Structures are given as structure tokens and as C-alpha cells.
Amino acid sequence: MHSIRYNHRHMKKYVGFVSFLAVFQCCMAMAQETPTLTITAKGAGTVSFSPDGKTLASGGTGAKVNLWDASTGKVLWTYDNDPLVDVDYKKKVVSCLAFSPDGKSLLVGGANNTLNRLKTSTGERIGTMDIGKDIATSVAFSPNGKTLASGLEGGDIILWDVSTWKKLRTLNGESLSTIRSLSFDRASEYLASSSKLSAKIWHVETGQGSEAISGVTSATYSPNGRTFAICTPDDFRVQVGDRESGEEPSSLKGTDPFCFSPSSKIFAFSNLGSVSLWDVSNRRELATIQCDPLLVQSLSFSPNGKVLATVGMTGIVKLWDVTGLLMK
């Protein structure tokens, strides 16, 4: 009996490894789509398109922020978000990026306990926002362009007045850990936040928050406000539901990162190193692309929805022609 229990424990490890290998091989066996543009950005872990879609910002390990020409892949400027030379390279990181609604500035958060504003045209720092001794891990602008939300490693969220760049209020995350994602609803009335442990919905004007929803590590509203998506990593599922119809949410095999297209018609979500494009209204998969040998770290649609930017563990930014993928 002892030998059976011993073998069983080792067999579980073996089966787990074989299962992972099978999934990995399956992903690698997919039709190898070719990105329209590949950008090698050392340490890249997050990307964001500018509002006009002409440029793309990337950041990650090493604290370097790069602005790229989205049509040619040429780097336009590079900014060092943490120039201290005595800091370990792996501890120097850009954790979040977001363009202002007018596209004139880029918000950058990282391990230097600040939220910097860069001038998009030159990469020059034009402002620094005080977040105390914490680290900004996520940022999001409200659709009406009036409010910026910055999520912190400690679980709090700071709301800023975009017209003055001054603090409006701090939302106390209480039991929340590092804020991983932030998403405003279409009316800019509510804010969804998620951490490693749970998610909450906040009323922007009053700062009142809902009860924490455990087991949800990512949550986002679609741009039109009708659809809501959450990630429940314990069962490796992504739930996508219509907020108005009351229909049972669709359960998709995958995980974050995920995002909606600007039209809200397409939902992109990751599954290890691949990304699936899903038709929101017809509830069916449209295409799957192999983006990285290991994992996908970040996704971003261009403003017109025709291009999808992905970043994998290899730090390579790839741009995909969404229109072309859906025609196949």
C-alpha cells in the first residue's frame, strides 16, 4: 500500500506535466499566423495604443518606456522611468501605461513610487503624481475623459481630476491585494477593480464599494457598457455576460489578459501562449493565433479595432491584422 501511495503522488505530478505538455504541443500545432509587424522590445510586458492609433507604447522590466511607430516599428523615443543605476535591473519595471484621451500625454507607473506624465510627442516628463510610498500597478481613464484611476500594489485606488491632475479621493481596497486591472463603465459612473484575490465595483462619485467578489482576478466592461467579462483562474475560465439580457454568461476556456475591441463586437482572451478572438453577439470563436511560446502578458486593440497588439514572455511585441484573420 505504501508503494501505491508513493507512486500515486508521483503519477499525479507526471500526469500534470503530460497534460501541460499536451496543451503546449496543441498550441504549437495551430496554424501559424504571421503578424503584420514584429517589434523586439527588451523586457516588454505591457503595451498601449495611442488614441489616434499611429503609435504604440511599451514598457516592462528595465523600466524603459518606448514609443513606436505602429506602421513601421521604428522607435520614436525611449524614456527611462527609473534612472537609478544602483537598482537591480529586475526590480526596475514599468507596470502600467495609459494614454490620456487627447493623446498628448502618456501615464507611466512603475517601481519608483511615482506616476509620471510624459509628453507623447517628445517623451519628456511633464509631471509627476504623488502616490506616497506605494507602487502604481494599473491605470485607466474614464470614457468621459474627466477621471484617471490608478491602482496600487497595496490594494488602494487613487482617483485623479484630469483637468488639474490633482487627487479627488482614495478608494480603500481593505482586503484587496495588488490591483491588477481597472475598468470604467461607459457612463464613467462605476469602476471595476480586480486584484490577485478578488474584485470590487466602486461608485466613482461617492467612493462606495461593493462587497469583494472572491475568486475573480480580472474584470472589465466592454466599451459600449453592455458586456462584462471576468476571469476565474482556479478553473481556468473566462466568463463573458450581457449585463442587460440576463442570459447565462458564456464560459470560455482561457485566462487573462483579455480585452474588448473598441466596437465591443470582438473579445480577445489568452490561453497560455495563444489568443482567441470571440464574437460577442453570436457567442462563437472566430480565430485563434499563436503569439508566444509560453504566455501572453498584454493585449491592446488599435482604436479602429483593425489591429491587435500582443506581448509574450519573450518580450516581443506583435501586431496582428484582425480583419485579415477574420476573413480566413
C-alpha positions in Angstrom: 0.0 0.0 0.0 2.8 2.4 0.8 4.3 1.9 -2.7 0.9 2.5 -4.3 0.5 5.9 -2.4 4.1 6.8 -3.3 3.6 6.0 -7.0 0.2 7.8 -7.0 1.8 11.1 -5.8 4.5 10.8 -8.4 1.9 9.8 -11.0 -0.1 13.0 -10.3 3.0 15.1 -11.0 3.7 13.1 -14.1 0.1 13.4 -15.4 0.2 17.1 -14.6 3.3 17.5 -16.7 2.0 15.4 -19.5 -1.3 17.4 -19.6 0.7 20.7 -19.7 2.9 19.3 -22.5 -0.1 18.2 -24.5 -1.7 21.6 -24.3 1.6 23.2 -25.2 2.1 21.0 -28.2 -1.5 21.5 -29.2 -1.0 25.3 -29.1 2.2 25.0 -31.2 0.3 22.8 -33.7 -2.1 25.6 -34.5 -2.0 27.3 -37.9 1.0 29.6 -37.6 -0.4 33.0 -38.5 2.1 35.7 -39.3 2.0 39.1 -37.6 2.0 42.2 -39.8 4.7 43.7 -37.7 7.1 42.4 -35.0 8.9 44.7 -32.6 11.7 43.4 -30.4 11.4 45.4 -27.2 13.7 44.2 -24.4 11.7 43.2 -21.3 8.4 44.4 -22.7 5.4 43.3 -20.6 2.7 45.8 -21.3 1.5 47.8 -24.4 -1.0 50.5 -25.2 -2.1 52.1 -28.5 -2.4 55.9 -28.7 -5.9 57.3 -29.3 -5.1 58.0 -33.0 -3.6 54.5 -33.5 -0.5 55.8 -35.1 1.9 55.0 -32.2 2.2 52.2 -29.6 3.8 52.5 -26.2 5.6 49.6 -24.5 7.2 49.1 -21.1 8.3 46.4 -18.7 11.4 45.0 -17.0 14.3 47.5 -17.0 11.9 50.5 -16.6 12.4 51.6 -20.2 9.4 53.1 -22.0 9.4 53.1 -25.8 7.1 54.8 -28.2 6.9 53.0 -31.6 5.6 54.0 -35.0 2.7 51.5 -35.3 3.1 51.2 -39.1 6.9 50.8 -39.3 8.0 49.5 -35.9 10.6 52.4 -35.7 11.3 53.6 -32.1 10.4 57.3 -31.8 11.8 57.8 -28.3 12.8 56.0 -25.2 12.3 57.1 -21.6 14.0 55.7 -18.5 11.3 55.6 -15.9 13.8 54.7 -13.1 17.3 56.0 -13.9 18.8 54.9 -10.6 21.9 52.9 -11.6 22.2 51.1 -8.3 18.8 49.4 -8.5 18.6 45.7 -9.6 17.6 45.5 -13.3 14.8 43.1 -12.4 13.4 45.4 -9.8 13.2 48.3 -12.3 9.9 47.9 -14.0 7.1 49.7 -15.9 4.0 48.0 -14.6 1.3 50.1 -16.4 0.8 52.5 -19.3 -2.1 54.6 -20.5 -2.5 57.5 -23.0 -4.6 60.5 -22.0 -7.9 60.7 -24.0 -6.4 63.6 -26.1 -3.3 61.6 -26.8 -1.0 64.4 -25.7 0.4 62.6 -22.6 1.3 59.1 -21.5 0.9 58.0 -17.9 3.6 55.6 -16.7 3.6 53.7 -13.4 6.4 51.5 -12.0 8.7 50.6 -9.1 9.9 54.2 -8.4 6.8 55.0 -6.3 5.6 57.6 -8.8 3.1 58.0 -11.6 4.9 60.0 -14.3 3.3 62.0 -17.2 5.2 62.1 -20.4 4.8 64.3 -23.4 3.8 62.0 -26.2 5.5 64.0 -28.9 8.9 64.0 -27.3 9.0 61.6 -24.3 9.8 64.4 -22.0 8.5 64.1 -18.4 6.0 66.9 -17.8 4.6 65.9 -14.5 4.8 63.6 -11.5 1.9 62.5 -9.4 2.5 61.6 -5.8 1.2 58.1 -4.8 3.0 58.0 -1.4 5.3 55.1 -0.7 3.2 52.7 -2.9 3.7 51.4 -6.4 1.3 52.1 -9.3 0.3 48.7 -10.9 -2.6 49.7 -13.2 -4.1 52.9 -14.7 -7.3 53.6 -16.6 -9.0 56.8 -17.9 -12.8 57.2 -17.6 -14.6 57.3 -21.0 -15.7 60.9 -20.4 -12.0 61.8 -20.0 -12.5 63.5 -16.7 -11.1 61.0 -14.3 -7.9 58.9 -14.0 -7.9 55.8 -11.8 -4.5 54.4 -10.6 -4.4 51.1 -8.8 -1.7 50.5 -6.2 0.3 47.5 -5.0 -1.1 47.9 -1.6 -4.7 47.5 -2.8 -5.8 51.1 -2.8 -7.1 53.1 -5.8 -6.5 56.8 -6.3 -8.9 58.9 -8.4 -7.5 62.0 -10.1 -9.0 65.0 -11.8 -7.6 65.0 -15.3 -8.2 68.8 -15.7 -5.8 69.6 -12.8 -4.0 66.2 -12.2 -4.9 66.5 -8.5 -6.3 63.8 -6.3 -10.0 63.5 -6.0 -10.2 60.7 -3.5 -8.6 57.4 -2.4 -10.7 54.2 -2.5 -9.6 51.9 0.3 -9.1 48.4 -1.0 -9.1 46.9 2.5 -8.8 43.2 1.9 -7.7 43.6 -1.7 -4.1 42.9 -2.6 -2.2 44.3 -5.6 -4.6 46.0 -8.1 -4.2 44.1 -11.4 -6.8 45.8 -13.5 -9.2 48.8 -13.6 -12.1 49.4 -15.9 -14.8 52.1 -16.1 -18.3 51.6 -17.3 -19.5 53.5 -20.3 -21.2 56.2 -18.3 -18.0 56.7 -16.2 -20.2 56.1 -13.1 -18.7 52.9 -11.9 -15.2 51.4 -11.7 -14.4 47.7 -11.7 -11.2 46.8 -9.9 -9.5 43.4 -9.5 -6.6 42.0 -7.5 -4.9 38.7 -7.1 -7.7 37.7 -4.7 -10.9 39.3 -5.6 -12.8 42.1 -7.5 -15.0 45.0 -6.5 -17.3 47.6 -8.1 -17.0 51.2 -7.0 -19.3 54.2 -7.4 -16.9 56.8 -8.7 -18.7 59.9 -7.3 -19.2 58.6 -3.7 -16.3 56.2 -3.4 -18.6 53.5 -2.1 -17.5 49.9 -3.0 -19.4 46.6 -3.3 -18.6 43.5 -1.3 -15.4 41.8 -2.5 -16.1 39.1 -5.1 -13.7 36.4 -4.3 -12.0 34.1 -6.9 -12.1 36.8 -9.6 -8.7 38.2 -10.6 -9.7 40.3 -13.7 -12.8 42.2 -14.6 -13.6 44.6 -17.4 -16.6 46.4 -19.0 -16.9 46.5 -22.8 -16.7 50.0 -24.3 -20.4 50.0 -25.1 -21.1 49.1 -21.4 -23.4 46.2 -22.3 -21.0 43.3 -21.7 -18.9 42.4 -18.7 -16.0 39.9 -18.5 -14.3 38.3 -15.5 -11.5 35.8 -15.0 -11.7 32.9 -12.6 -8.3 31.3 -12.7 -9.0 28.5 -10.3 -10.9 26.7 -13.1 -9.0 28.4 -15.9 -12.2 30.1 -17.2 -13.2 33.4 -18.6 -16.9 34.4 -18.1 -18.5 36.8 -20.6 -22.0 38.0 -20.0 -24.6 40.5 -21.2 -25.5 43.0 -18.4 -28.9 43.8 -19.9 -30.3 40.5 -21.2 -29.8 38.5 -18.0 -28.8 35.5 -20.1 -26.4 32.9 -18.7 -22.8 34.1 -19.2 -20.6 32.2 -21.7 -17.8 30.3 -20.1 -14.6 30.2 -22.2 -11.5 28.1 -21.6 -8.8 30.7 -21.0 -7.5 33.4 -18.8 -6.4 37.0 -18.6 -5.1 39.2 -20.2 -8.2 39.9 -22.1 -9.9 43.0 -23.8 -12.8 44.0 -25.9 -12.4 45.7 -29.3 -13.5 49.3 -29.4 -16.7 48.3 -31.1 -17.4 45.8 -28.3 -18.1 43.2 -31.0 -14.9 41.1 -30.5 -13.5 39.8 -27.3 -9.8 38.8 -27.2 -8.6 36.5 -24.4 -5.5 34.4 -23.8 -4.8 30.7 -23.3 -1.2 30.1 -22.4 0.7 31.5 -25.5 -2.3 31.8 -27.8 -5.0 34.4 -28.2 -8.6 33.7 -29.2 -10.9 36.2 -30.9 -14.6 35.6 -29.9 -17.8 37.0 -31.5 -19.6 38.6 -28.6 -23.1 38.7 -30.1 -23.1 35.3 -31.7 -21.1 33.7 -28.9 -18.6 31.8 -31.1 -14.9 31.7 -31.6 -13.7 33.5 -34.7 -10.0 32.8 -34.8 -7.0 31.7 -32.7 -3.5 32.9 -33.1 -0.2 31.5 -31.6 1.5 34.6 -30.1 4.3 33.3 -27.8 5.9 30.0 -27.0 5.0 30.4 -23.3 2.5 33.0 -22.1 0.8 36.2 -23.3 1.3 39.1 -20.9 -0.6 42.0 -22.5 -3.2 42.8 -25.2 -4.3 46.0 -26.8 -6.7 46.8 -29.8 -6.0 49.7 -32.0 -8.7 52.5 -31.8 -10.2 51.3 -35.1 -10.2 47.7 -34.0 -8.3 46.5 -37.1 -5.0 45.7 -35.3 -4.4 43.7 -32.1 -1.0 44.1 -30.3 0.3 41.2 -28.1 3.2 40.9 -25.9 4.5 37.5 -24.7 7.1 36.3 -22.1 9.8 36.7 -24.7 9.2 40.5 -24.7 8.4 40.6 -28.4 5.5 42.9 -29.4 3.5 41.6 -32.3 0.8 43.4 -34.3 -1.9 41.3 -35.9 -4.3 42.2 -38.8 -7.6 41.4 -37.2 -9.6 42.0 -40.4 -7.4 39.6 -42.3 -7.7 36.9 -39.5 -11.5 37.1 -39.6 -11.6 36.7 -43.3 -9.9 33.3 -43.2 
